[in-house]
Amino acid sequence: MAVQAEHKFKIRKEDTVEIIAGKDKGKRGRILKILRARDRVLVEGLNMVKKAMRRRNQQDRGGIADIEAPIHASNVMIVCKKCGPTRIGYKITEGPAGKKPVKTRVCRKCGEAL
């Protein structure tokens, strides 16, 4: 069984993203968690599914709960504050006095830092 290499995500936790495919297309939310091994992200309040929850103790209520399900990373796009959904580019600038260069994420449309 071959081990699939994990690639680096350009989006990070707390980024605002827009869903570009699926049942919630066009909706925006904040990333809660990134599941690198499965190339998926958990977006706050989006891709909601029903889940049967077992009762844990006397006070706890069981039943059917709405929870966020992971969505594939290719189906979300980061949102720039100026120009909306965009792709991510990188700008490499000189680091402070002899330190290594700093890599900054930028909007591909307007060039502003994300």
MOPAC internal coordinates of N, CA, C and O (Angstrom, degrees):
PM7 1SCF
backbone

  N    0.0000 0     0.00 0     0.00 0    0    0    0
  C    1.4497 1     0.00 0     0.00 0    1    0    0
  C    1.5347 1   108.69 1     0.00 0    2    1    0
  O    1.2310 1   120.27 1   -56.93 1    3    2    1
  N    1.3115 1   117.09 1   123.07 1    3    2    1
  C    1.4621 1   121.93 1  -178.08 1    5    3    2
  C    1.5282 1   110.38 1   -80.53 1    6    5    3
  O    1.2310 1   120.84 1   -40.00 1    7    6    5
  N    1.3043 1   115.99 1   140.00 1    7    6    5
  C    1.4579 1   121.60 1   177.42 1    9    7    6
  C    1.5200 1   108.13 1   -90.37 1   10    9    7
  O    1.2310 1   121.23 1   -55.40 1   11   10    9
  N    1.3367 1   115.26 1   124.60 1   11   10    9
  C    1.4562 1   119.98 1  -179.07 1   13   11   10
  C    1.5275 1   109.34 1   -81.66 1   14   13   11
  O    1.2310 1   120.93 1   -46.95 1   15   14   13
  N    1.3302 1   115.83 1   133.05 1   15   14   13
  C    1.4635 1   120.21 1  -179.42 1   17   15   14
  C    1.5261 1   110.45 1   -73.30 1   18   17   15
  O    1.2310 1   120.84 1   -43.77 1   19   18   17
  N    1.3346 1   115.99 1   136.23 1   19   18   17
  C    1.4634 1   120.27 1   177.32 1   21   19   18
  C    1.5172 1   108.57 1   -83.31 1   22   21   19
  O    1.2310 1   120.60 1   -47.41 1   23   22   21
  N    1.3264 1   116.47 1   132.59 1   23   22   21
  C    1.4563 1   119.05 1   178.40 1   25   23   22
  C    1.5255 1   110.13 1   -98.24 1   26   25   23
  O    1.2310 1   121.54 1   -17.26 1   27   26   25
  N    1.3104 1   114.65 1   162.74 1   27   26   25
  C    1.4548 1   120.71 1  -177.93 1   29   27   26
  C    1.5280 1   109.74 1   -79.44 1   30   29   27
  O    1.2310 1   120.48 1   -47.57 1   31   30   29
  N    1.3078 1   116.69 1   132.43 1   31   30   29
  C    1.4542 1   121.96 1   177.67 1   33   31   30
  C    1.5203 1   110.08 1   -82.84 1   34   33   31
  O    1.2310 1   120.30 1   -39.44 1   35   34   33
  N    1.3253 1   117.04 1   140.56 1   35   34   33
  C    1.4538 1   120.79 1   175.94 1   37   35   34
  C    1.5234 1   110.45 1   -86.84 1   38   37   35
  O    1.2310 1   120.74 1   159.07 1   39   38   37
  N    1.3285 1   116.19 1   -20.93 1   39   38   37
  C    1.4618 1   119.55 1   177.48 1   41   39   38
  C    1.5240 1   108.73 1   -95.62 1   42   41   39
  O    1.2310 1   121.52 1   -27.33 1   43   42   41
  N    1.3285 1   114.70 1   152.67 1   43   42   41
  C    1.4617 1   120.28 1  -177.00 1   45   43   42
  C    1.5191 1   111.06 1  -128.84 1   46   45   43
  O    1.2310 1   120.84 1   -11.49 1   47   46   45
  N    1.3138 1   116.00 1   168.51 1   47   46   45
  C    1.4561 1   122.61 1   175.61 1   49   47   46
  C    1.5311 1   108.29 1   -58.47 1   50   49   47
  O    1.2310 1   120.35 1   -36.11 1   51   50   49
  N    1.3301 1   116.94 1   143.89 1   51   50   49
  C    1.4706 1   124.69 1   179.98 1   53   51   50
  C    1.5294 1   113.96 1    77.98 1   54   53   51
  O    1.2310 1   118.93 1   177.50 1   55   54   53
  N    1.3412 1   119.65 1    -2.50 1   55   54   53
  C    1.4653 1   121.39 1   175.43 1   57   55   54
  C    1.5250 1   109.29 1   -72.24 1   58   57   55
  O    1.2310 1   120.38 1   -32.64 1   59   58   57
  N    1.3319 1   116.88 1   147.36 1   59   58   57
  C    1.4578 1   121.00 1   172.90 1   61   59   58
  C    1.5154 1   107.44 1   -89.78 1   62   61   59
  O    1.2310 1   120.79 1   -51.73 1   63   62   61
  N    1.3309 1   116.09 1   128.27 1   63   62   61
  C    1.4557 1   120.75 1  -178.12 1   65   63   62
  C    1.5275 1   110.78 1  -128.57 1   66   65   63
  O    1.2310 1   121.13 1   -20.96 1   67   66   65
  N    1.3406 1   115.45 1   159.04 1   67   66   65
  C    1.4595 1   121.58 1   174.75 1   69   67   66
  C    1.5199 1   107.24 1  -116.43 1   70   69   67
  O    1.2310 1   120.81 1   -41.80 1   71   70   69
  N    1.3178 1   116.06 1   138.20 1   71   70   69
  C    1.4607 1   120.19 1   178.27 1   73   71   70
  C    1.5255 1   108.22 1   -82.66 1   74   73   71
  O    1.2310 1   120.78 1   -52.40 1   75   74   73
  N    1.3391 1   116.11 1   127.60 1   75   74   73
  C    1.4642 1   120.47 1  -174.60 1   77   75   74
  C    1.5233 1   113.09 1  -107.33 1   78   77   75
  O    1.2310 1   119.67 1   178.78 1   79   78   77
  N    1.3356 1   118.24 1    -1.22 1   79   78   77
  C    1.4593 1   121.54 1   177.96 1   81   79   78
  C    1.5189 1   109.74 1  -154.56 1   82   81   79
  O    1.2310 1   120.48 1   -30.60 1   83   82   81
  N    1.3118 1   116.70 1   149.40 1   83   82   81
  C    1.4579 1   121.09 1   176.90 1   85   83   82
  C    1.5158 1   112.72 1   104.58 1   86   85   83
  O    1.2310 1   120.85 1     9.29 1   87   86   85
  N    1.3243 1   115.99 1  -170.71 1   87   86   85
  C    1.4685 1   121.25 1  -173.28 1   89   87   86
  C    1.5313 1   113.40 1   -67.46 1   90   89   87
  O    1.2310 1   119.59 1   155.58 1   91   90   89
  N    1.3317 1   118.39 1   -24.42 1   91   90   89
  C    1.4653 1   122.25 1  -179.24 1   93   91   90
  C    1.5275 1   112.40 1  -103.26 1   94   93   91
  O    1.2310 1   119.77 1  -155.87 1   95   94   93
  N    1.3298 1   118.04 1    24.13 1   95   94   93
  C    1.4635 1   122.64 1  -177.13 1   97   95   94
  C    1.5325 1   111.02 1   -53.83 1   98   97   95
  O    1.2310 1   121.17 1   -47.71 1   99   98   97
  N    1.3496 1   115.36 1   132.29 1   99   98   97
  C    1.4625 1   121.09 1   178.74 1  101   99   98
  C    1.5197 1   114.76 1    92.75 1  102  101   99
  O    1.2310 1   119.92 1   167.51 1  103  102  101
  N    1.3263 1   117.75 1   -12.49 1  103  102  101
  C    1.4682 1   120.61 1  -179.72 1  105  103  102
  C    1.5194 1   110.06 1   -86.15 1  106  105  103
  O    1.2310 1   121.23 1   -28.69 1  107  106  105
  N    1.3397 1   115.25 1   151.31 1  107  106  105
  C    1.4684 1   120.83 1  -179.17 1  109  107  106
  C    1.5210 1   110.92 1  -116.88 1  110  109  107
  O    1.2310 1   121.31 1   -30.43 1  111  110  109
  N    1.3279 1   115.09 1   149.57 1  111  110  109
  C    1.4581 1   120.95 1   178.75 1  113  111  110
  C    1.5122 1   110.46 1  -162.77 1  114  113  111
  O    1.2310 1   121.37 1    -4.18 1  115  114  113
  N    1.3375 1   114.98 1   175.82 1  115  114  113
  C    1.4602 1   121.94 1  -177.36 1  117  115  114
  C    1.5225 1   108.58 1  -103.49 1  118  117  115
  O    1.2310 1   120.35 1   -39.15 1  119  118  117
  N    1.3229 1   116.94 1   140.85 1  119  118  117
  C    1.4675 1   120.83 1   179.52 1  121  119  118
  C    1.5259 1   109.65 1   -74.68 1  122  121  119
  O    1.2310 1   121.24 1   -53.98 1  123  122  121
  N    1.3315 1   115.24 1   126.02 1  123  122  121
  C    1.4649 1   121.17 1   178.83 1  125  123  122
  C    1.5230 1   111.55 1   -93.99 1  126  125  123
  O    1.2310 1   120.86 1   142.55 1  127  126  125
  N    1.3503 1   115.96 1   -37.45 1  127  126  125
  C    1.4580 1   120.19 1  -174.12 1  129  127  126
  C    1.5200 1   109.67 1  -154.66 1  130  129  127
  O    1.2310 1   120.59 1   -33.32 1  131  130  129
  N    1.3319 1   116.48 1   146.68 1  131  130  129
  C    1.4533 1   121.87 1   176.46 1  133  131  130
  C    1.5283 1   108.10 1  -115.60 1  134  133  131
  O    1.2310 1   120.97 1   -54.87 1  135  134  133
  N    1.3398 1   115.75 1   125.13 1  135  134  133
  C    1.4612 1   121.65 1   178.77 1  137  135  134
  C    1.5220 1   107.83 1  -103.02 1  138  137  135
  O    1.2310 1   120.45 1   -92.05 1  139  138  137
  N    1.3154 1   116.75 1    87.95 1  139  138  137
  C    1.4676 1   122.58 1  -172.95 1  141  139  138
  C    1.5230 1   113.33 1   -61.69 1  142  141  139
  O    1.2310 1   119.79 1   139.12 1  143  142  141
  N    1.3034 1   118.01 1   -40.88 1  143  142  141
  C    1.4605 1   121.20 1  -176.54 1  145  143  142
  C    1.5244 1   112.02 1   -63.18 1  146  145  143
  O    1.2310 1   120.12 1   152.14 1  147  146  145
  N    1.3397 1   117.37 1   -27.86 1  147  146  145
  C    1.4664 1   121.14 1  -177.49 1  149  147  146
  C    1.5209 1   112.35 1  -109.63 1  150  149  147
  O    1.2310 1   119.42 1  -174.20 1  151  150  149
  N    1.3485 1   118.71 1     5.80 1  151  150  149
  C    1.4737 1   124.02 1  -178.61 1  153  151  150
  C    1.5275 1   111.95 1    55.36 1  154  153  151
  O    1.2310 1   120.42 1  -138.80 1  155  154  153
  N    1.3131 1   116.81 1    41.20 1  155  154  153
  C    1.4617 1   120.76 1  -177.57 1  157  155  154
  C    1.5227 1   111.25 1  -128.60 1  158  157  155
  O    1.2310 1   121.34 1   -20.50 1  159  158  157
  N    1.3356 1   115.05 1   159.50 1  159  158  157
  C    1.4616 1   121.38 1   177.64 1  161  159  158
  C    1.5226 1   109.22 1  -131.07 1  162  161  159
  O    1.2310 1   120.85 1   -26.82 1  163  162  161
  N    1.3313 1   115.99 1   153.18 1  163  162  161
  C    1.4473 1   122.90 1   177.08 1  165  163  162
  C    1.5218 1   106.86 1  -106.98 1  166  165  163
  O    1.2310 1   120.08 1   -61.97 1  167  166  165
  N    1.3381 1   117.45 1   118.03 1  167  166  165
  C    1.4600 1   121.87 1  -176.62 1  169  167  166
  C    1.5276 1   108.67 1  -107.88 1  170  169  167
  O    1.2310 1   120.86 1   -47.81 1  171  170  169
  N    1.3410 1   115.97 1   132.19 1  171  170  169
  C    1.4586 1   122.80 1  -175.71 1  173  171  170
  C    1.5349 1   111.53 1   -60.54 1  174  173  171
  O    1.2310 1   120.94 1   -58.05 1  175  174  173
  N    1.3323 1   115.81 1   121.95 1  175  174  173
  C    1.4620 1   121.91 1   174.49 1  177  175  174
  C    1.5178 1   115.81 1    75.05 1  178  177  175
  O    1.2310 1   119.43 1  -173.59 1  179  178  177
  N    1.3296 1   118.69 1     6.41 1  179  178  177
  C    1.4664 1   121.13 1  -178.47 1  181  179  178
  C    1.5242 1   111.24 1  -122.18 1  182  181  179
  O    1.2310 1   120.93 1   -21.44 1  183  182  181
  N    1.3388 1   115.83 1   158.56 1  183  182  181
  C    1.4619 1   123.68 1  -177.35 1  185  183  182
  C    1.5310 1   110.18 1    56.33 1  186  185  183
  O    1.2310 1   121.44 1  -131.00 1  187  186  185
  N    1.3358 1   114.85 1    49.00 1  187  186  185
  C    1.4645 1   121.11 1  -177.80 1  189  187  186
  C    1.5260 1   110.72 1   -74.79 1  190  189  187
  O    1.2310 1   120.95 1   -42.70 1  191  190  189
  N    1.3390 1   115.78 1   137.30 1  191  190  189
  C    1.4625 1   122.17 1   176.99 1  193  191  190
  C    1.5231 1   108.74 1  -131.65 1  194  193  191
  O    1.2310 1   120.80 1   -22.66 1  195  194  193
  N    1.3207 1   116.08 1   157.34 1  195  194  193
  C    1.4658 1   121.73 1   177.32 1  197  195  194
  C    1.5246 1   108.20 1   -87.25 1  198  197  195
  O    1.2310 1   120.92 1   -42.29 1  199  198  197
  N    1.3285 1   115.84 1   137.71 1  199  198  197
  C    1.4612 1   119.94 1   179.29 1  201  199  198
  C    1.5220 1   108.28 1  -136.09 1  202  201  199
  O    1.2310 1   121.25 1   -47.50 1  203  202  201
  N    1.3224 1   115.22 1   132.50 1  203  202  201
  C    1.4701 1   120.15 1   177.50 1  205  203  202
  C    1.5223 1   108.33 1   -78.07 1  206  205  203
  O    1.2310 1   120.76 1   -59.43 1  207  206  205
  N    1.3367 1   116.15 1   120.57 1  207  206  205
  C    1.4561 1   121.27 1  -177.69 1  209  207  206
  C    1.5274 1   109.66 1  -106.89 1  210  209  207
  O    1.2310 1   121.22 1   -47.85 1  211  210  209
  N    1.3385 1   115.28 1   132.15 1  211  210  209
  C    1.4631 1   120.95 1   179.11 1  213  211  210
  C    1.5278 1   108.92 1   -82.08 1  214  213  211
  O    1.2310 1   121.15 1   -30.43 1  215  214  213
  N    1.3216 1   115.40 1   149.57 1  215  214  213
  C    1.4534 1   121.41 1   176.65 1  217  215  214
  C    1.5200 1   109.43 1   -71.80 1  218  217  215
  O    1.2310 1   119.36 1   -54.84 1  219  218  217
  N    1.3244 1   118.83 1   125.16 1  219  218  217
  C    1.4670 1   122.33 1  -177.04 1  221  219  218
  C    1.5339 1   112.18 1   -88.59 1  222  221  219
  O    1.2310 1   120.31 1   140.54 1  223  222  221
  N    1.3552 1   117.02 1   -39.46 1  223  222  221
  C    1.4691 1   120.56 1   179.75 1  225  223  222
  C    1.5347 1   109.35 1  -147.88 1  226  225  223
  O    1.2310 1   119.87 1     5.26 1  227  226  225
  N    1.3405 1   117.86 1  -174.74 1  227  226  225
  C    1.4680 1   122.17 1  -176.21 1  229  227  226
  C    1.5330 1   112.50 1   -60.13 1  230  229  227
  O    1.2310 1   120.31 1   137.96 1  231  230  229
  N    1.3448 1   117.01 1   -42.04 1  231  230  229
  C    1.4676 1   120.74 1  -175.55 1  233  231  230
  C    1.5325 1   112.51 1   -78.62 1  234  233  231
  O    1.2310 1   121.00 1   150.69 1  235  234  233
  N    1.3273 1   115.70 1   -29.31 1  235  234  233
  C    1.4628 1   121.34 1  -175.80 1  237  235  234
  C    1.5217 1   110.56 1   -68.35 1  238  237  235
  O    1.2310 1   120.86 1   -39.30 1  239  238  237
  N    1.3497 1   115.95 1   140.70 1  239  238  237
  C    1.4570 1   120.39 1   175.79 1  241  239  238
  C    1.5163 1   109.52 1   -99.60 1  242  241  239
  O    1.2310 1   120.92 1   -49.18 1  243  242  241
  N    1.2998 1   115.84 1   130.82 1  243  242  241
  C    1.4558 1   120.20 1   174.65 1  245  243  242
  C    1.5214 1   108.26 1   -84.74 1  246  245  243
  O    1.2310 1   120.18 1    16.89 1  247  246  245
  N    1.3346 1   117.26 1  -163.11 1  247  246  245
  C    1.4528 1   120.07 1   176.17 1  249  247  246
  C    1.5133 1   111.83 1   118.15 1  250  249  247
  O    1.2310 1   121.39 1    18.76 1  251  250  249
  N    1.3267 1   114.95 1  -161.24 1  251  250  249
  C    1.4544 1   120.76 1  -176.35 1  253  251  250
  C    1.5231 1   109.15 1  -102.64 1  254  253  251
  O    1.2310 1   120.87 1   -55.79 1  255  254  253
  N    1.3318 1   115.94 1   124.21 1  255  254  253
  C    1.4680 1   121.57 1  -178.02 1  257  255  254
  C    1.5250 1   109.86 1  -116.94 1  258  257  255
  O    1.2310 1   120.84 1   -28.23 1  259  258  257
  N    1.3415 1   116.00 1   151.77 1  259  258  257
  C    1.4689 1   121.64 1   173.78 1  261  259  258
  C    1.5160 1   108.18 1   -93.23 1  262  261  259
  O    1.2310 1   120.21 1   -55.51 1  263  262  261
  N    1.3379 1   117.21 1   124.49 1  263  262  261
  C    1.4581 1   120.59 1   176.86 1  265  263  262
  C    1.5277 1   109.68 1  -131.46 1  266  265  263
  O    1.2310 1   120.86 1   -19.99 1  267  266  265
  N    1.3345 1   115.97 1   160.01 1  267  266  265
  C    1.4659 1   120.90 1   176.82 1  269  267  266
  C    1.5226 1   108.80 1   -78.73 1  270  269  267
  O    1.2310 1   120.71 1   -45.54 1  271  270  269
  N    1.3324 1   116.25 1   134.46 1  271  270  269
  C    1.4625 1   121.09 1   175.97 1  273  271  270
  C    1.5260 1   107.67 1  -103.77 1  274  273  271
  O    1.2310 1   120.10 1   -29.68 1  275  274  273
  N    1.3362 1   117.40 1   150.32 1  275  274  273
  C    1.4679 1   119.89 1   178.60 1  277  275  274
  C    1.5314 1   110.81 1   -64.85 1  278  277  275
  O    1.2310 1   120.79 1   -34.25 1  279  278  277
  N    1.3188 1   116.10 1   145.75 1  279  278  277
  C    1.4583 1   122.26 1   177.16 1  281  279  278
  C    1.5261 1   107.28 1  -121.69 1  282  281  279
  O    1.2310 1   119.88 1   -33.94 1  283  282  281
  N    1.3268 1   117.84 1   146.06 1  283  282  281
  C    1.4588 1   120.77 1  -176.96 1  285  283  282
  C    1.5300 1   110.09 1   -63.90 1  286  285  283
  O    1.2310 1   120.50 1   -39.54 1  287  286  285
  N    1.3176 1   116.65 1   140.46 1  287  286  285
  C    1.4686 1   122.58 1  -176.03 1  289  287  286
  C    1.5273 1   112.58 1   -60.56 1  290  289  287
  O    1.2310 1   119.91 1   153.16 1  291  290  289
  N    1.3310 1   117.78 1   -26.84 1  291  290  289
  C    1.4599 1   120.44 1  -179.80 1  293  291  290
  C    1.5287 1   111.98 1   -73.00 1  294  293  291
  O    1.2310 1   120.26 1   166.76 1  295  294  293
  N    1.3253 1   117.10 1   -13.24 1  295  294  293
  C    1.4687 1   121.00 1  -178.92 1  297  295  294
  C    1.5186 1   112.99 1   -96.93 1  298  297  295
  O    1.2310 1   119.82 1  -172.00 1  299  298  297
  N    1.3267 1   117.95 1     8.00 1  299  298  297
  C    1.4620 1   120.87 1   175.43 1  301  299  298
  C    1.5249 1   109.80 1  -123.83 1  302  301  299
  O    1.2310 1   121.09 1   -28.14 1  303  302  301
  N    1.3343 1   115.52 1   151.86 1  303  302  301
  C    1.4577 1   121.22 1  -179.06 1  305  303  302
  C    1.5269 1   107.77 1  -135.85 1  306  305  303
  O    1.2310 1   120.41 1   -45.80 1  307  306  305
  N    1.3139 1   116.83 1   134.20 1  307  306  305
  C    1.4617 1   120.85 1  -178.79 1  309  307  306
  C    1.5253 1   110.29 1   -65.99 1  310  309  307
  O    1.2310 1   120.63 1   -31.07 1  311  310  309
  N    1.3410 1   116.40 1   148.93 1  311  310  309
  C    1.4569 1   121.72 1  -178.54 1  313  311  310
  C    1.5263 1   109.69 1  -109.81 1  314  313  311
  O    1.2310 1   121.13 1   -56.01 1  315  314  313
  N    1.3452 1   115.45 1   123.99 1  315  314  313
  C    1.4662 1   122.14 1   175.02 1  317  315  314
  C    1.5273 1   107.59 1   -83.64 1  318  317  315
  O    1.2310 1   119.97 1   -37.84 1  319  318  317
  N    1.3230 1   117.67 1   142.16 1  319  318  317
  C    1.4631 1   121.07 1  -179.10 1  321  319  318
  C    1.5300 1   112.21 1   -63.79 1  322  321  319
  O    1.2310 1   120.38 1   148.97 1  323  322  321
  N    1.3386 1   116.88 1   -31.03 1  323  322  321
  C    1.4650 1   121.80 1  -179.02 1  325  323  322
  C    1.5231 1   113.38 1   -83.64 1  326  325  323
  O    1.2310 1   121.02 1   126.34 1  327  326  325
  N    1.3543 1   115.66 1   -53.66 1  327  326  325
  C    1.4655 1   118.89 1  -167.01 1  329  327  326
  C    1.5232 1   115.84 1  -114.58 1  330  329  327
  O    1.2310 1   118.78 1  -171.17 1  331  330  329
  N    1.3139 1   119.93 1     8.83 1  331  330  329
  C    1.4593 1   121.37 1   176.46 1  333  331  330
  C    1.5236 1   113.54 1    85.90 1  334  333  331
  O    1.2310 1   120.41 1    26.32 1  335  334  333
  N    1.3550 1   116.82 1  -153.68 1  335  334  333
  C    1.4728 1   120.19 1  -177.74 1  337  335  334
  C    1.5232 1   111.70 1   -61.22 1  338  337  335
  O    1.2310 1   120.52 1   -46.97 1  339  338  337
  N    1.3174 1   116.61 1   133.03 1  339  338  337
  C    1.4617 1   120.92 1  -176.20 1  341  339  338
  C    1.5206 1   110.64 1  -150.97 1  342  341  339
  O    1.2310 1   121.34 1   -10.32 1  343  342  341
  N    1.3194 1   115.03 1   169.68 1  343  342  341
  C    1.4529 1   120.43 1   172.73 1  345  343  342
  C    1.5289 1   108.61 1   -90.42 1  346  345  343
  O    1.2310 1   120.57 1   -13.42 1  347  346  345
  N    1.3231 1   116.51 1   166.58 1  347  346  345
  C    1.4641 1   121.13 1  -177.72 1  349  347  346
  C    1.5160 1   110.39 1  -108.07 1  350  349  347
  O    1.2310 1   121.32 1   -46.14 1  351  350  349
  N    1.3325 1   115.07 1   133.86 1  351  350  349
  C    1.4539 1   121.21 1   172.90 1  353  351  350
  C    1.5169 1   107.90 1  -118.66 1  354  353  351
  O    1.2310 1   120.59 1    -5.31 1  355  354  353
  N    1.3152 1   116.49 1   174.69 1  355  354  353
  C    1.4649 1   120.35 1   178.99 1  357  355  354
  C    1.5191 1   109.87 1  -126.53 1  358  357  355
  O    1.2310 1   121.13 1   -38.26 1  359  358  357
  N    1.3320 1   115.45 1   141.74 1  359  358  357
  C    1.4580 1   121.29 1   175.57 1  361  359  358
  C    1.5260 1   106.30 1  -120.79 1  362  361  359
  O    1.2310 1   120.87 1   -54.92 1  363  362  361
  N    1.3280 1   115.95 1   125.08 1  363  362  361
  C    1.4628 1   120.07 1  -179.19 1  365  363  362
  C    1.5185 1   108.36 1  -102.25 1  366  365  363
  O    1.2310 1   120.90 1   -57.85 1  367  366  365
  N    1.3411 1   115.89 1   122.15 1  367  366  365
  C    1.4609 1   121.33 1  -179.82 1  369  367  366
  C    1.5236 1   109.86 1  -118.41 1  370  369  367
  O    1.2310 1   120.84 1   -21.44 1  371  370  369
  N    1.3159 1   116.01 1   158.56 1  371  370  369
  C    1.4720 1   121.59 1   179.03 1  373  371  370
  C    1.5228 1   110.40 1   -63.02 1  374  373  371
  O    1.2310 1   121.26 1   -42.40 1  375  374  373
  N    1.3193 1   115.19 1   137.60 1  375  374  373
  C    1.4569 1   120.56 1   177.36 1  377  375  374
  C    1.5244 1   110.23 1   -80.58 1  378  377  375
  O    1.2310 1   119.87 1   -11.13 1  379  378  377
  N    1.3192 1   117.84 1   168.87 1  379  378  377
  C    1.4713 1   121.24 1  -179.72 1  381  379  378
  C    1.5348 1   112.07 1   -68.55 1  382  381  379
  O    1.2310 1   120.33 1   -57.80 1  383  382  381
  N    1.3046 1   116.98 1   122.20 1  383  382  381
  C    1.4732 1   127.29 1   173.64 1  385  383  382
  C    1.5317 1   115.81 1    30.47 1  386  385  383
  O    1.2310 1   120.50 1   -99.01 1  387  386  385
  N    1.3195 1   116.64 1    80.99 1  387  386  385
  C    1.4625 1   120.78 1   174.25 1  389  387  386
  C    1.5147 1   115.33 1    82.48 1  390  389  387
  O    1.2310 1   119.44 1   176.93 1  391  390  389
  N    1.3036 1   118.67 1    -3.07 1  391  390  389
  C    1.4642 1   121.70 1   177.13 1  393  391  390
  C    1.5248 1   109.08 1   -81.32 1  394  393  391
  O    1.2310 1   120.31 1    -9.60 1  395  394  393
  N    1.3349 1   117.01 1   170.40 1  395  394  393
  C    1.4599 1   119.61 1  -179.03 1  397  395  394
  C    1.5449 1   110.94 1   -72.13 1  398  397  395
  O    1.2310 1   119.82 1   -25.86 1  399  398  397
  N    1.3402 1   117.96 1   154.14 1  399  398  397
  C    1.4710 1   121.63 1  -178.50 1  401  399  398
  C    1.5271 1   112.86 1   -60.64 1  402  401  399
  O    1.2310 1   120.43 1   -27.63 1  403  402  401
  N    1.3290 1   116.78 1   152.37 1  403  402  401
  C    1.4603 1   123.36 1  -178.18 1  405  403  402
  C    1.5274 1   108.79 1  -100.54 1  406  405  403
  O    1.2310 1   120.70 1   -50.60 1  407  406  405
  N    1.3339 1   116.27 1   129.40 1  407  406  405
  C    1.4634 1   122.40 1  -179.85 1  409  407  406
  C    1.5287 1   108.14 1  -102.90 1  410  409  407
  O    1.2310 1   120.14 1   -60.20 1  411  410  409
  N    1.3407 1   117.33 1   119.80 1  411  410  409
  C    1.4573 1   122.38 1  -176.86 1  413  411  410
  C    1.5210 1   110.38 1  -116.31 1  414  413  411
  O    1.2310 1   120.04 1   -42.79 1  415  414  413
  N    1.3407 1   117.52 1   137.21 1  415  414  413
  C    1.4661 1   120.94 1   176.08 1  417  415  414
  C    1.5214 1   109.36 1   -78.55 1  418  417  415
  O    1.2310 1   120.24 1   -47.19 1  419  418  417
  N    1.3214 1   117.14 1   132.81 1  419  418  417
  C    1.4678 1   121.37 1   179.32 1  421  419  418
  C    1.5252 1   110.47 1  -130.90 1  422  421  419
  O    1.2310 1   121.27 1   -23.34 1  423  422  421
  N    1.3388 1   115.17 1   156.66 1  423  422  421
  C    1.4619 1   123.22 1   176.23 1  425  423  422
  C    1.5243 1   108.75 1   -73.16 1  426  425  423
  O    1.2310 1   119.94 1   -45.89 1  427  426  425
  N    1.3327 1   117.73 1   134.11 1  427  426  425
  C    1.4624 1   121.63 1  -179.75 1  429  427  426
  C    1.5203 1   111.71 1   -73.19 1  430  429  427
  O    1.2310 1   119.73 1   156.46 1  431  430  429
  N    1.3470 1   118.12 1   -23.54 1  431  430  429
  C    1.4696 1   120.85 1  -178.62 1  433  431  430
  C    1.5245 1   112.73 1   -82.34 1  434  433  431
  O    1.2310 1   120.63 1   127.85 1  435  434  433
  N    1.3590 1   116.39 1   -52.15 1  435  434  433
  C    1.4703 1   119.26 1  -173.69 1  437  435  434
  C    1.5306 1   113.40 1  -109.02 1  438  437  435
  O    1.2310 1   119.69 1   167.40 1  439  438  437
  N    1.3269 1   118.19 1   -12.60 1  439  438  437
  C    1.4620 1   121.37 1   178.23 1  441  439  438
  C    1.5122 1   115.05 1    82.69 1  442  441  439
  O    1.2310 1   119.97 1  -176.59 1  443  442  441
  N    1.3314 1   117.66 1     3.41 1  443  442  441
  C    1.4638 1   120.79 1  -179.52 1  445  443  442
  C    1.5302 1   110.93 1   -77.69 1  446  445  443
  O    1.2310 1   120.45 1   -33.01 1  447  446  445
  N    1.3322 1   116.75 1   146.99 1  447  446  445
  C    1.4620 1   121.95 1  -179.67 1  449  447  446
  C    1.5243 1   110.93 1   -65.36 1  450  449  447
  O    1.2310 1   120.81 1   -40.03 1  451  450  449
  N    1.3348 1   116.05 1   139.97 1  451  450  449
  C    1.4687 1   120.93 1  -179.91 1  453  451  450
  C    1.5112 1   110.18 1   -98.90 1  454  453  451
  O    1.2310 1   120.10 1   180.00 1  455  454  453

